[in-house]
Amino acid sequence: MVNDDKPLLHITDSGMTAYGTPWDGKHRLSTNIAVPLKGICILTRDTTNHIEPAEPHAAYPMIVQQTNRSLSADGMKQTLSLIDRMLNVMPVYRLGCNMDIEAAKVAYEGMNRLKKQEEL
């Protein structure tokens, strides 16, 4: 677990890195590590566990909602620009999950399977 709530993301020309932070939410799950980010998964509650690719424009509102936003217009413009850049380089998925531990397996296996299909 890198971070349960608010990791830091670093975008470069070669990819993205996720960093653990002290802002780790109510579960207190974070580690002081840096790992390459391979995809973004938007979670939604559902009765069954399933995963599918998500279009970047569909994920945009959720990403903005989960991002620390600047109070200044220039800061917000920069934040939105970074979100645009991130969604153009990173695959996005939507996971419907029922809170069962199987959801983690569905997410992991599904993202790997979908990534391989995209590469073909």
C-alpha positions in Angstrom: 0.0 0.0 0.0 1.5 3.3 -1.1 -1.2 5.6 0.2 -4.9 5.1 1.1 -6.0 8.7 0.5 -3.8 11.3 -1.0 -0.6 10.1 -2.7 1.6 12.5 -4.6 1.9 11.9 -8.4 4.9 13.0 -10.4 4.5 13.1 -14.2 7.5 12.9 -16.5 8.0 12.2 -20.2 8.8 8.5 -19.3 5.7 7.9 -17.1 4.3 8.6 -13.6 5.5 7.9 -10.1 3.3 7.6 -7.0 4.7 8.6 -3.6 3.3 7.8 -0.2 2.4 10.9 2.0 1.4 11.5 5.6 -2.1 12.3 4.4 -3.3 8.7 4.4 -7.0 8.9 5.3 -9.0 7.2 8.0 -7.4 3.8 7.6 -3.9 5.1 8.2 -2.4 3.1 5.3 0.7 4.7 3.8 4.3 3.9 3.2 7.2 6.2 2.5 8.0 4.8 -0.9 7.9 5.7 -4.6 6.5 3.3 -7.2 5.9 3.6 -10.9 2.2 4.2 -11.6 0.8 1.8 -14.3 -2.9 2.9 -14.3 -5.7 4.7 -12.5 -8.7 2.8 -11.2 -11.9 4.6 -10.3 -13.9 2.7 -7.7 -17.7 2.4 -7.6 -19.9 0.3 -5.4 -21.7 -2.5 -7.1 -23.2 -5.9 -6.3 -20.6 -7.7 -8.4 -16.9 -7.2 -9.0 -16.1 -6.2 -12.5 -13.6 -3.9 -14.3 -13.6 -2.1 -17.7 -11.6 0.6 -19.4 -12.9 4.1 -18.7 -12.7 7.0 -21.1 -10.5 9.8 -19.8 -13.3 12.4 -20.2 -15.6 10.2 -18.1 -13.0 9.9 -15.3 -12.2 13.6 -15.3 -14.8 14.7 -12.7 -13.7 12.0 -10.2 -10.0 12.9 -10.7 -10.7 16.6 -10.1 -12.8 15.8 -7.0 -10.0 13.7 -5.5 -7.3 16.3 -6.2 -6.1 19.0 -3.9 -7.1 22.2 -5.7 -5.5 25.6 -5.6 -7.6 28.6 -4.5 -6.0 30.8 -7.1 -7.1 30.8 -10.8 -3.5 30.3 -12.0 -2.9 27.4 -9.6 -6.2 25.8 -10.7 -5.3 26.3 -14.3 -2.0 24.5 -13.7 -3.7 21.7 -11.8 -6.2 21.1 -14.6 -3.4 21.1 -17.1 -1.6 18.4 -15.1 -4.8 16.3 -14.9 -5.2 16.6 -18.7 -1.6 15.5 -19.2 -2.0 12.6 -16.7 -5.2 11.3 -18.4 -3.5 11.4 -21.8 -0.6 9.1 -20.7 -2.2 6.8 -18.1 -4.8 4.1 -18.7 -7.9 4.6 -16.7 -10.3 1.8 -15.5 -13.6 1.7 -13.6 -13.9 -1.0 -11.0 -17.4 -1.9 -9.7 -16.9 -3.7 -6.4 -18.9 -5.2 -3.6 -16.3 -4.7 -0.9 -15.3 -8.4 -1.0 -11.6 -9.2 -1.0 -12.1 -10.7 -4.4 -12.4 -7.1 -5.8 -8.7 -6.7 -5.4 -8.0 -9.8 -7.5 -10.6 -8.7 -10.1 -8.9 -5.2 -10.3 -5.3 -6.6 -10.5 -6.1 -9.3 -13.1 -8.5 -7.1 -15.1 -6.1 -4.2 -15.4 -3.3 -6.6 -16.5 -5.6 -8.3 -19.0 -6.9 -5.0 -20.4 -3.4 -3.5 -20.6 -2.2 -6.5 -22.7 -5.3 -6.2 -25.0 -4.5 -2.5 -25.6 -0.9 -3.3 -26.5 -2.0 -5.8 -29.2 
